[in-house]
């Protein structure tokens, strides 16, 4: 893993904060339990991001949360692109 440049690090922090806020406050899917965005890693060209999420709870609750987040991927991408502009 390389050390990110200043712009890349700033974008990673902003994406981290925006996603954490959206997941906690805006997603109303009942499957989504307590989850935390733990890490964001952008590619060098800033076109793709890998997002790590920590999910608490029992196995079934974790799986439900992951399914809920997966189904909200389109909304999260679209909303994040609007907020980052």
C-alpha positions in Angstrom: 0.0 0.0 0.0 1.4 3.4 -1.0 1.2 6.6 1.0 -1.6 8.7 -0.5 -1.0 12.2 -1.7 -2.6 15.2 0.0 -5.6 15.3 -2.4 -6.1 11.6 -2.2 -6.0 11.6 1.6 -8.4 14.5 1.8 -10.9 12.8 -0.5 -10.6 9.6 1.5 -11.4 11.4 4.7 -14.4 13.2 3.0 -15.7 10.0 1.6 -15.3 8.3 5.0 -17.3 11.1 6.7 -20.0 11.4 4.2 -20.6 7.6 4.0 -20.7 7.2 7.7 -23.2 10.0 8.0 -25.4 8.6 5.2 -25.4 5.1 6.6 -26.2 6.3 10.2 -28.8 8.9 9.4 -30.3 8.4 5.9 -30.6 4.7 5.2 -34.0 3.5 6.5 -33.6 -0.2 5.6 -34.6 -2.3 8.6 -32.0 -4.9 7.8 -29.2 -2.4 8.4 -28.0 -2.7 12.0 -25.0 -1.0 13.8 -22.2 -0.6 11.2 -19.2 1.6 11.0 -17.1 2.7 8.0 -13.6 1.8 9.1 -11.4 2.6 6.2 -11.6 4.1 2.7 -8.9 3.6 0.1 -8.9 5.4 -3.2 -7.0 4.3 -6.3 -4.3 6.5 -7.6 -6.5 7.9 -10.4 -9.3 8.7 -7.8 -11.8 6.8 -9.9 -12.5 3.9 -7.6 -12.7 3.4 -3.8 -12.6 0.4 -1.6 -14.7 0.8 1.5 -14.3 -1.3 4.7 -17.3 -1.6 7.0 -17.4 -3.1 10.4 -20.7 -4.7 11.4 -21.6 -5.6 15.0 -24.2 -8.2 16.1 -24.8 -11.9 15.6 -24.1 -13.7 12.4 -27.7 -13.3 11.0 -27.8 -9.6 11.9 -24.4 -9.1 10.2 -25.5 -10.8 7.0 -28.7 -8.7 7.0 -26.7 -5.5 7.4 -24.4 -6.5 4.5 -27.4 -7.3 2.3 -29.0 -4.0 3.2 -25.8 -2.1 2.4 -25.4 -3.9 -0.8 -28.9 -3.0 -1.9 -28.2 0.6 -1.1 -25.0 0.8 -3.1 -26.6 2.6 -6.0 -28.1 5.3 -3.7 -24.9 5.7 -1.8 -22.8 6.1 -5.0 -25.2 8.6 -6.5 -25.6 10.6 -3.3 -21.8 10.6 -2.6 -21.1 11.9 -6.2 -23.5 14.8 -5.6 -22.0 15.7 -2.2 -18.4 15.6 -3.4 -18.9 18.0 -6.3 
